[in-house]
């Protein structure tokens, strides 16, 4: 579990040269704990779907990987309650931060831009109901000086639309829906609802009733996310715009 000599550190850490190895780290009781991981596999573990054995590039825990500062058994037990390197690595990944490479961040940014563009093309039109072309929307985004950021596509859409309205006449086809979430699921889905929520009401039995306004083209993905958490236990009712 521990490195016997500092000279072996970088040889060990670089043993999986075919993978994008990065550092996962967490701070516990004022001390840093780091482990060398494969980026893609570690992100799967962080999402609850990966295999920790595949994610860990080197099953050794450090206070500082670059300085090869080893962690004592006492510190491991105090911070994690175990000496098992894989269990500790799993805790570091899930509770802490997984370093992102610039290439990964660039890929994620491009993917997010594509998602937002797809949503605009599917849901937006001009004042006469005619759809915009992708080229026209891209020019309008440039003219509006909008800078894409790290937020989800759903979170960026309202801000982007307001910017675009200053450049071109644009409207989005929305559906108004009343959704009732059983009390046992409200904490898990609240963040999903928040991006589209117009109003909310907590019912006497603990259920949450919300009114949302959602772009038509986003409904299927939205319901997929809700149903994956609630196992189809939600109730929904489409409302007219006047309600």
Residue pairs with C-beta under 8 A, 6 or more apart in sequence:
1 59
1 60
1 61
1 83
1 85
2 60
2 70
3 9
3 12
3 60
3 68
3 70
6 68
9 65
9 68
12 58
12 60
13 21
13 36
13 57
13 58
13 65
14 21
15 57
15 58
16 38
16 57
19 38
19 39
19 40
19 41
19 57
20 38
20 39
20 40
20 101
20 103
20 104
21 36
21 37
21 38
21 39
21 57
22 36
22 37
22 38
22 39
22 42
22 98
22 99
22 100
22 101
23 34
23 35
23 36
23 37
23 65
23 99
24 34
24 35
24 37
24 42
24 89
24 92
24 93
24 96
24 97
24 98
24 99
25 32
25 33
25 34
25 35
25 92
25 96
25 97
25 99
26 32
26 33
26 91
26 92
26 95
26 96
26 97
27 33
27 96
28 79
28 80
29 78
29 79
31 63
31 75
31 79
32 63
32 64
33 61
33 62
33 63
33 71
33 79
33 80
33 88
33 92
33 96
34 61
34 62
34 63
34 64
34 65
34 92
35 56
35 58
35 59
35 60
35 61
35 62
35 65
35 85
35 88
35 89
35 92
35 93
36 56
36 57
36 58
36 60
36 65
37 55
37 56
37 57
37 89
37 93
37 98
38 54
38 55
38 56
38 57
39 98
39 99
39 100
39 101
39 104
41 50
41 51
41 54
41 55
42 50
42 55
42 93
42 98
43 50
43 98
44 50
44 51
44 55
45 51
45 52
45 55
45 90
45 93
45 94
46 93
46 94
46 98
52 86
52 87
52 89
52 90
52 93
53 86
55 89
55 93
56 85
56 86
56 89
59 85
59 86
59 89
60 70
60 85
61 71
61 76
61 85
61 88
61 89
61 92
62 68
62 69
62 70
62 71
63 69
63 70
63 71
63 75
73 83
76 82
76 83
76 88
77 83
80 87
80 88
80 91
82 88
100 108
109 148
109 150
112 148
112 150
112 152
112 153
112 156
113 148
115 153
116 148
116 153
116 156
116 157
116 160
117 134
117 137
117 138
119 153
119 157
119 215
119 217
119 218
120 132
120 137
120 157
120 160
121 131
121 132
121 134
121 137
122 215
122 216
122 217
123 172
123 173
123 215
123 216
123 217
123 218
124 131
124 132
124 137
124 161
124 170
124 171
124 172
125 131
125 132
125 170
125 171
125 173
126 132
126 168
126 169
126 170
126 171
127 169
127 171
132 140
132 168
132 170
136 168
137 164
140 164
140 167
140 168
140 170
141 160
141 163
141 164
143 167
144 160
144 163
144 164
144 166
144 167
145 163
146 159
146 160
146 163
146 164
148 156
149 156
152 195
154 195
154 196
154 218
155 195
157 215
161 170
161 172
164 170
172 215
173 215
173 216
174 213
174 214
174 215
174 216
175 213
175 214
175 215
175 216
175 219
175 238
176 198
176 211
176 212
176 213
176 238
176 239
176 240
176 241
176 243
177 211
177 212
177 214
177 236
177 237
177 238
177 239
178 209
178 210
178 211
178 236
178 237
178 239
179 193
179 209
179 210
179 212
179 226
179 234
179 235
179 236
179 237
180 203
180 207
180 208
180 209
180 234
180 235
180 236
181 189
181 193
181 207
181 208
181 209
181 210
181 226
181 230
181 234
182 207
182 230
182 233
182 234
183 205
183 206
183 207
183 208
185 229
185 230
185 233
185 234
186 206
186 207
186 208
188 229
188 230
189 225
189 226
189 229
189 230
190 208
192 222
192 225
192 226
192 229
193 200
193 210
193 212
196 212
196 213
196 214
196 222
197 210
197 211
197 212
198 210
198 211
198 212
198 213
199 210
199 211
200 208
200 209
200 210
200 211
201 208
201 209
201 210
202 208
202 209
203 209
211 239
214 222
223 236
226 234
227 234
